[in-house]
Amino acid sequence: MKFEKVSRFYRDVRSEMKCVSWPNKEDLKEGTIVVLVMSTIVAIFLSLVDFGFTKIIDLIF
């Protein structure tokens, strides 16, 4: 019974994976660049916010 469910699950997974539209090399490169640029922008923004809050806390105390 359990083996039957596991076997069915893997058959369903294999069937669904055939329906997936995988990105081509150009789309993958573009997506990677977007993620890296956005991560850098967010990191810089959060660093500036952290620096600002640190300065405000130093002024208060």
DSSP file (Angstrom, degrees, kcal/mol; ACC not computed):
  #  RESIDUE AA STRUCTURE BP1 BP2  ACC     N-H-->O    O-->H-N    N-H-->O    O-->H-N    TCO  KAPPA ALPHA  PHI   PSI    X-CA   Y-CA   Z-CA
    1    1 A M     >        0   0    0      0, 0.0     4,-1.6     0, 0.0     5,-0.1   0.000 360.0 360.0 360.0 -51.1    0.0    0.0    0.0
    2    2 A K  H  >  +     0   0    0      1,-0.2     4,-2.2     2,-0.2     5,-0.2   0.915 360.0  51.9 -66.8 -42.3    2.7    2.5    1.0
    3    3 A F  H  > S+     0   0    0      1,-0.2     4,-2.6     2,-0.2    -1,-0.2   0.869 106.8  55.4 -60.8 -36.1    5.0    1.5   -1.9
    4    4 A E  H  > S+     0   0    0      2,-0.2     4,-2.2     1,-0.2    -1,-0.2   0.896 108.0  47.4 -63.8 -41.7    2.1    2.0   -4.2
    5    5 A K  H  X S+     0   0    0     -4,-1.6     4,-2.4     2,-0.2    -2,-0.2   0.900 113.4  47.9 -67.3 -41.5    1.6    5.6   -3.1
    6    6 A V  H  X S+     0   0    0     -4,-2.2     4,-2.2     2,-0.2    -2,-0.2   0.922 112.2  49.4 -65.3 -44.0    5.3    6.4   -3.3
    7    7 A S  H  X S+     0   0    0     -4,-2.6     4,-1.9     1,-0.2    -2,-0.2   0.909 111.8  48.4 -61.5 -43.2    5.5    4.9   -6.8
    8    8 A R  H  X S+     0   0    0     -4,-2.2     4,-2.6     2,-0.2    -1,-0.2   0.904 108.5  54.9 -64.3 -41.3    2.4    6.8   -7.9
    9    9 A F  H  X S+     0   0    0     -4,-2.4     4,-2.5     1,-0.2    -2,-0.2   0.939 109.5  46.2 -57.5 -48.7    3.9   10.0   -6.5
   10   10 A Y  H  X S+     0   0    0     -4,-2.2     4,-2.4     1,-0.2    -1,-0.2   0.848 111.0  52.3 -66.9 -33.6    7.1    9.6   -8.5
   11   11 A R  H  X S+     0   0    0     -4,-1.9     4,-2.2     2,-0.2    -1,-0.2   0.915 111.0  47.7 -65.1 -42.0    5.2    8.8  -11.6
   12   12 A D  H  X S+     0   0    0     -4,-2.6     4,-2.6     2,-0.2    -2,-0.2   0.901 111.1  51.1 -64.8 -40.9    3.2   12.0  -11.2
   13   13 A V  H  X S+     0   0    0     -4,-2.5     4,-2.5     2,-0.2    -2,-0.2   0.940 110.4  48.4 -61.8 -46.9    6.3   14.0  -10.5
   14   14 A R  H  X S+     0   0    0     -4,-2.4     4,-1.1     1,-0.2    -1,-0.2   0.894 111.9  50.2 -60.9 -40.1    7.9   12.7  -13.7
   15   15 A S  H  X S+     0   0    0     -4,-2.2     4,-0.6     1,-0.2     3,-0.4   0.918 112.3  46.4 -65.0 -43.5    4.8   13.5  -15.7
   16   16 A E  H >X S+     0   0    0     -4,-2.6     3,-1.2     1,-0.2     4,-0.6   0.872 105.9  59.3 -67.6 -36.8    4.6   17.1  -14.3
   17   17 A M  H 3< S+     0   0    0     -4,-2.5     3,-0.5     1,-0.3    -1,-0.2   0.783  99.1  58.8 -64.6 -26.4    8.3   17.7  -15.0
   18   18 A K  H 3< S+     0   0    0     -4,-1.1    -1,-0.3    -3,-0.4    -2,-0.2   0.754 104.1  52.3 -71.4 -23.3    7.7   17.0  -18.6
   19   19 A C  H << S+     0   0    0     -3,-1.2    -1,-0.2    -4,-0.6    -2,-0.2   0.571  84.8 108.5 -88.1 -10.2    5.2   19.8  -18.7
   20   20 A V     <  -     0   0    0     -4,-0.6     2,-0.9    -3,-0.5    -3,-0.0  -0.444  66.2-138.4 -70.7 136.8    7.6   22.4  -17.2
   21   21 A S        -     0   0    0     -2,-0.1    -1,-0.1     0, 0.0    -2,-0.1  -0.859  22.9-153.2 -96.6 108.2    8.8   25.1  -19.5
   22   22 A W        -     0   0    0     -2,-0.9     2,-0.1     1,-0.1     0, 0.0  -0.542  18.5-109.3 -82.5 143.3   12.5   25.5  -18.7
   23   23 A P        -     0   0    0      0, 0.0    -1,-0.1     0, 0.0     2,-0.1  -0.382  30.3-123.8 -70.8 149.0   14.2   28.8  -19.3
   24   24 A N     >  -     0   0    0      1,-0.1     4,-2.2    -2,-0.1     5,-0.2  -0.310  34.8 -92.8 -83.2 177.9   16.7   29.0  -22.1
   25   25 A K  H  > S+     0   0    0      1,-0.2     4,-2.2     2,-0.2     5,-0.2   0.870 124.6  50.9 -61.3 -39.3   20.3   30.2  -21.5
   26   26 A E  H  > S+     0   0    0      2,-0.2     4,-2.4     1,-0.2    -1,-0.2   0.912 110.7  48.1 -66.7 -43.3   19.6   33.8  -22.3
   27   27 A D  H  > S+     0   0    0      1,-0.2     4,-2.6     2,-0.2    -1,-0.2   0.892 111.0  52.1 -63.0 -39.3   16.6   34.0  -19.9
   28   28 A L  H  X S+     0   0    0     -4,-2.2     4,-2.2     2,-0.2    -2,-0.2   0.912 110.3  47.5 -63.8 -43.5   18.6   32.4  -17.2
   29   29 A K  H  X S+     0   0    0     -4,-2.2     4,-2.4     2,-0.2    -2,-0.2   0.934 113.0  48.8 -62.3 -46.3   21.4   35.0  -17.6
   30   30 A E  H  X S+     0   0    0     -4,-2.4     4,-2.3     1,-0.2    -2,-0.2   0.915 112.0  48.5 -61.4 -44.7   19.0   37.8  -17.6
   31   31 A G  H  X S+     0   0    0     -4,-2.6     4,-2.2     1,-0.2    -1,-0.2   0.889 110.7  51.1 -63.2 -39.8   17.2   36.6  -14.5
   32   32 A T  H  X S+     0   0    0     -4,-2.2     4,-2.5     2,-0.2    -2,-0.2   0.911 109.9  49.3 -64.7 -42.7   20.5   36.1  -12.7
   33   33 A I  H  X S+     0   0    0     -4,-2.4     4,-2.7     2,-0.2     5,-0.2   0.913 110.4  51.1 -63.0 -42.9   21.7   39.6  -13.5
   34   34 A V  H  X S+     0   0    0     -4,-2.3     4,-2.6     1,-0.2     5,-0.2   0.924 111.4  47.8 -60.8 -44.7   18.3   41.0  -12.3
   35   35 A V  H  X S+     0   0    0     -4,-2.2     4,-2.4     2,-0.2    -2,-0.2   0.919 113.1  47.6 -63.6 -43.9   18.6   39.1   -9.0
   36   36 A L  H  X S+     0   0    0     -4,-2.5     4,-2.0     2,-0.2    -2,-0.2   0.918 114.0  46.4 -64.7 -43.5   22.2   40.2   -8.4
   37   37 A V  H  X S+     0   0    0     -4,-2.7     4,-2.4     2,-0.2    -2,-0.2   0.941 114.9  46.3 -64.7 -47.2   21.5   43.9   -9.2
   38   38 A M  H  X S+     0   0    0     -4,-2.6     4,-2.6    -5,-0.2     5,-0.2   0.887 111.4  52.2 -64.2 -38.6   18.4   44.0   -7.0
   39   39 A S  H  X S+     0   0    0     -4,-2.4     4,-2.3    -5,-0.2    -1,-0.2   0.897 110.6  48.5 -63.3 -40.0   20.2   42.2   -4.2
   40   40 A T  H  X S+     0   0    0     -4,-2.0     4,-2.4     2,-0.2    -2,-0.2   0.922 111.6  49.0 -65.4 -44.7   23.0   44.8   -4.4
   41   41 A I  H  X S+     0   0    0     -4,-2.4     4,-2.5     1,-0.2    -2,-0.2   0.927 113.3  46.5 -61.2 -46.1   20.5   47.7   -4.3
   42   42 A V  H  X S+     0   0    0     -4,-2.6     4,-2.8     1,-0.2     5,-0.2   0.897 111.5  52.0 -64.6 -40.3   18.7   46.3   -1.3
   43   43 A A  H  X S+     0   0    0     -4,-2.3     4,-2.0    -5,-0.2    -2,-0.2   0.913 111.7  46.2 -62.9 -42.9   21.9   45.6    0.5
   44   44 A I  H  X S+     0   0    0     -4,-2.4     4,-2.3     2,-0.2    -2,-0.2   0.931 113.4  49.6 -65.0 -45.3   23.1   49.2    0.0
   45   45 A F  H  X S+     0   0    0     -4,-2.5     4,-2.4     1,-0.2    -2,-0.2   0.936 112.4  46.5 -59.4 -48.2   19.7   50.6    1.0
   46   46 A L  H  X S+     0   0    0     -4,-2.8     4,-2.6     1,-0.2    -1,-0.2   0.859 110.6  53.6 -65.3 -34.4   19.6   48.5    4.2
   47   47 A S  H  X S+     0   0    0     -4,-2.0     4,-2.5    -5,-0.2    -1,-0.2   0.918 110.2  47.2 -64.3 -42.8   23.2   49.4    5.0
   48   48 A L  H  X S+     0   0    0     -4,-2.3     4,-2.5     2,-0.2    -2,-0.2   0.905 112.7  48.7 -65.5 -41.9   22.3   53.1    4.7
   49   49 A V  H  X S+     0   0    0     -4,-2.4     4,-2.6     2,-0.2     5,-0.2   0.923 112.6  48.4 -63.2 -44.1   19.2   52.7    6.9
   50   50 A D  H  X S+     0   0    0     -4,-2.6     4,-2.4     2,-0.2    -2,-0.2   0.915 111.5  49.7 -61.9 -43.8   21.2   50.8    9.5
   51   51 A F  H  X S+     0   0    0     -4,-2.5     4,-2.2     2,-0.2    -2,-0.2   0.918 111.5  49.4 -60.9 -44.0   23.9   53.5    9.5
   52   52 A G  H  X S+     0   0    0     -4,-2.5     4,-2.2     1,-0.2    -2,-0.2   0.922 111.7  47.1 -62.2 -46.0   21.2   56.2    9.9
   53   53 A F  H  X S+     0   0    0     -4,-2.6     4,-2.6     1,-0.2    -1,-0.2   0.878 110.0  54.3 -64.4 -36.8   19.5   54.5   12.8
   54   54 A T  H  X S+     0   0    0     -4,-2.4     4,-2.3    -5,-0.2    -1,-0.2   0.924 109.6  47.2 -61.9 -43.9   22.9   53.9   14.4
   55   55 A K  H  X S+     0   0    0     -4,-2.2     4,-2.0     2,-0.2    -2,-0.2   0.895 112.2  50.1 -64.6 -40.4   23.7   57.6   14.2
   56   56 A I  H  X S+     0   0    0     -4,-2.2     4,-2.1     2,-0.2    -2,-0.2   0.925 111.5  47.9 -64.4 -44.3   20.2   58.5   15.6
   57   57 A I  H  X S+     0   0    0     -4,-2.6     4,-2.5     1,-0.2    -2,-0.2   0.896 110.0  53.1 -63.1 -40.8   20.7   56.1   18.5
   58   58 A D  H  < S+     0   0    0     -4,-2.3    -1,-0.2     1,-0.2    -2,-0.2   0.884 109.4  49.2 -62.1 -38.0   24.1   57.5   19.2
   59   59 A L  H  < S+     0   0    0     -4,-2.0    -1,-0.2     2,-0.2    -2,-0.2   0.884 112.2  48.0 -68.0 -38.2   22.7   61.1   19.3
   60   60 A I  H  <        0   0    0     -4,-2.1    -2,-0.2     1,-0.2    -1,-0.2   0.920 360.0 360.0 -68.8 -43.8   19.9   60.0   21.7
   61   61 A F     <        0   0    0     -4,-2.5    -1,-0.2    -5,-0.2    -2,-0.2   0.416 360.0 360.0-100.6 360.0   22.2   58.1   24.1
